[in-house]
């Protein structure tokens, strides 16, 4: 099992009555709510938390891309990854990922990822993503081209990394006479590729077929992860091989404190800020972004989603977050990771308004009293 | 009102399968549907079919029509209709276009003026004036959508026009309709920046109908278009939103029969 610390870099100063006054924390949330000075404090604090993950012995850190949102302040995850490439020593740096249709031309992603991989000494994990539904509103990008732009961009990036340049690319969406990126990545033939998915059959089949790694989009009920991971393993079998656990990633909020009661007492207000404010407006399926059939499936799955959880019992039942004493978190993670058959745990250790001191305590307790034990017991199960 | 028999079949146009519903008798009338994809036989269709042979083709990507993969923008859509009209032998025919369908009719009339004898356009999309922005059509919330599109959010015709919940069996078609609309109307948003330069090429008689309470496309566009089209007039309807054919069925059909016969 590989342990990653995932950071969303959220905005922590939304008004108390935000959910009554605003429709969404995305796309249309007025940026007058953003305070530049405080933003500077947050970025530096959040980067320090990811640097701490390196010192604590995590296997990796994760950043991701969102635009025009209080949920995450990382329109450019590559800037964060570039800083981390210099400020960390050992962790893998997973950018999960760059939303390929938003890069024009997408060879920019090949270039910037190669820079991060090179500066970090080959520690990049290259997340290649379609981008969330809200990004298509924020950038007025036509979502009916999302899938075909993503596929074309992905092939172009891999080709740019592996085929000697210059070469021509004449695709549906981009026409490039000279593709010849400098630098090329350190990792050969190219950095590992992670692709997130929310259960769409097209994505599962594609990732399986190309032998990339599939990261389950978070905040769904644990049964939904299981169903999708099983579908992924079946898709790999159909494509003539058995999936490795390292091809699957489970992203989940985690909070560890001295006792179960203390953990819940410390964590709950921040968890509800997250579910009631920051998640508001996250799930948007713009037209054509996914096939009509997949959209219908996702709409159904949304009946069981973190934002519908109202109580501690709801959270625990759906495993929307793993919260408790080191013993509780160890047991629950071990049990669920085995059941899911995943080889990558992407923990969100900072969530919403969770302050710096509690975040650092959470990460430190996790690294000392959960990670080694879970790692050891999962190793026995081949995970 | 007499229930008019109708039939649905498929015609092949340049490799695209087109769902084509027709019913009624009398002169041909081509109905170009809106983004809502009203290709099922609804009560205003039935009313029109008392006076016309009504033809309802489904645009590519709507209902069971295929071929959206080769529709890249509104011009591709307009050329598709040029091909369909020529193949069906529809020449100098009257056309009714509602919203997206009205936009298609305008684009088509520029490409092949002789195909359309006269056009009745209901709240057509297609042009943008900075002072009168369109509202956001691509929202998931069906209640909000109902309030956006109808003046009376409890109007009895609403279930004919929109799925009522996510479990509605029409949801798949609805999602496909949204996708096909977004293909031509996401960016630029429901308009073609070049269209105003060409409006003077459309010489056929045009009547533009608009609900005064249209919250999706402001009714100010009615007069704006009428002033720029060589032979157009605008009529506005009180207490009516964007969904005029549903919301004021009788008045709408009266306009069509009077103008298109």
Interface residues (C-beta under 8 A of the other chain):
Chain A: X137 X140 X141 X142 X143 X144 X284 X285 X286 X287 X288 X292 X293 X295 X296 X299 X300
Chain B: X68 X138 X140 X166 X171 X172 X175 X176 X178 X179 X181 X182 X183 X186 X187 X189
